[in-house]
Amino acid sequence: TVEAIPLIVASIISKKGAAGLDAMVIDVKTGSGAFMREQDRARELARALVKTGNSLGVRSEALITDMNQPLGRAVGNAVEVRECIQLLRGEFDEGARPVLDLSIELAARMVVLSHLEASIEKARAQIQQVHASGAALECFRKNVGAQGGDPRVC
């Protein structure tokens, strides 16, 4: 990947545009484990993504999050997915709390951008309830099944 912000923006936004989105929340990582290691470059990328998305009629917002250390306890795709499934089941220790907190924040911001809730506080509460009820896990299982996976592994 080239560290040219216009190319990164074009790559990301073209994929999002192809999906026909009305709104998007983008998690821009910064720090030693991220592509944009410097905070200023991450901020520049976030601004460019939001500006481009909005100019195309896609309500856009970006969060800049820290990747100086792993977010949860797992490192690597398979074990990170397992950790997320455990979070959805409510089976996790406090070491995975940052993964859950960021997931709730991203989802809540999407709820607000989608005009399903007016305040971020109410959206967070709504997302926490969806998680606690098991509805988020059930939605994940349906997505796994829709993509040809075995939802029983969730």
C-alpha positions in Angstrom: 0.0 0.0 0.0 1.3 3.4 -0.9 1.1 6.2 1.7 -0.5 8.6 -0.7 -3.7 9.9 0.9 -5.5 10.6 -2.4 -4.9 7.0 -3.5 -6.0 5.6 -0.1 -9.2 7.7 -0.2 -9.9 6.6 -3.8 -9.5 3.0 -2.8 -11.7 3.1 0.3 -14.4 5.4 -1.0 -14.8 3.6 -4.3 -15.5 0.3 -2.4 -18.0 2.1 -0.1 -19.6 3.8 -3.1 -20.0 0.5 -4.9 -22.0 -0.7 -1.8 -24.5 2.1 -2.3 -24.2 3.5 1.2 -26.2 6.4 2.6 -23.8 6.9 5.5 -20.5 5.5 6.8 -18.4 5.7 9.9 -14.7 5.0 9.2 -12.2 3.9 11.9 -8.9 5.4 11.0 -6.1 3.8 12.9 -2.9 5.6 14.1 0.2 4.5 16.0 2.9 1.9 15.7 0.5 -0.9 14.6 -1.3 1.3 12.0 -0.6 2.3 8.4 -0.8 6.0 9.4 1.7 6.0 12.3 1.6 9.8 12.9 -1.5 11.4 14.4 -1.3 14.3 11.9 -1.3 12.0 8.9 -4.2 10.0 10.3 -6.1 13.2 10.9 -5.4 14.3 7.3 -6.6 10.9 6.0 -9.8 11.1 8.2 -10.6 14.6 7.0 -10.1 13.6 3.3 -12.3 10.5 3.7 -15.1 12.4 5.4 -14.9 15.3 2.9 -14.9 12.9 -0.1 -17.7 10.8 1.3 -19.9 13.8 2.1 -19.2 15.3 -1.4 -20.6 12.1 -2.9 -23.8 12.4 -0.8 -22.7 9.8 1.8 -23.0 11.1 5.3 -19.6 10.4 6.7 -17.8 10.5 10.0 -14.3 9.2 11.0 -12.9 8.2 14.3 -9.1 8.2 14.8 -8.2 5.3 17.1 -4.9 4.2 18.7 -3.0 1.2 17.4 0.1 1.5 19.6 -1.0 -1.8 21.2 -3.5 -4.5 20.4 -7.1 -3.4 21.1 -8.0 -6.7 22.8 -6.1 -9.8 23.8 -6.1 -11.5 20.4 -3.7 -10.8 17.6 -4.4 -12.3 14.1 -7.5 -12.6 12.1 -8.8 -15.9 13.2 -8.3 -15.3 16.9 -9.6 -11.8 16.7 -12.8 -13.1 15.1 -13.1 -15.7 17.9 -12.6 -12.8 20.5 -15.4 -10.9 18.8 -17.7 -13.9 18.9 -16.9 -14.3 22.6 -17.8 -10.6 23.1 -21.1 -11.1 21.2 -21.9 -14.0 23.5 -21.0 -12.0 26.6 -18.1 -14.3 27.4 -15.0 -12.1 27.8 -12.7 -10.7 30.3 -11.8 -7.1 30.9 -8.8 -7.4 28.6 -11.2 -7.4 25.6 -13.2 -4.5 26.9 -11.6 -2.0 24.5 -12.8 -4.0 21.5 -16.4 -3.9 22.9 -16.2 -0.2 23.7 -14.9 0.7 20.3 -17.5 -1.5 18.6 -20.3 0.1 20.6 -19.0 3.6 19.8 -18.7 2.9 16.0 -22.2 1.3 15.9 -23.7 4.2 18.0 -22.3 6.8 15.6 -23.7 4.9 12.7 -27.1 4.8 14.3 -27.0 8.6 14.7 -25.7 9.2 11.2 -28.6 7.0 9.9 -31.1 9.2 11.8 -32.3 6.3 13.8 -31.5 8.1 17.0 -30.9 11.8 17.7 -28.3 11.6 20.5 -25.1 9.6 20.7 -25.9 8.8 24.4 -29.3 7.2 23.4 -27.6 5.4 20.5 -25.0 4.0 22.8 -27.7 2.8 25.2 -29.6 1.2 22.3 -26.5 -0.6 21.0 -25.6 -1.8 24.5 -29.2 -3.2 24.8 -28.9 -5.0 21.4 -25.7 -6.5 22.6 -27.0 -7.6 26.0 -30.1 -9.1 24.5 -28.2 -11.4 22.1 -29.7 -9.7 19.0 -26.2 -8.7 17.8 -25.0 -12.3 18.0 -28.0 -13.5 16.2 -27.4 -10.9 13.4 -23.8 -12.0 13.2 -24.9 -15.7 12.9 -27.3 -14.7 10.0 -24.5 -12.9 8.2 -22.2 -15.9 8.6 -24.9 -18.2 7.2 -25.7 -15.8 4.3 -22.0 -16.0 3.3 -22.0 -19.8 3.2 -20.5 -20.3 6.7 -21.8 -22.4 9.5 -23.6 -20.2 11.9 -23.3 -22.9 14.6 -19.7 -21.9 15.2 -20.9 -18.7 16.6 
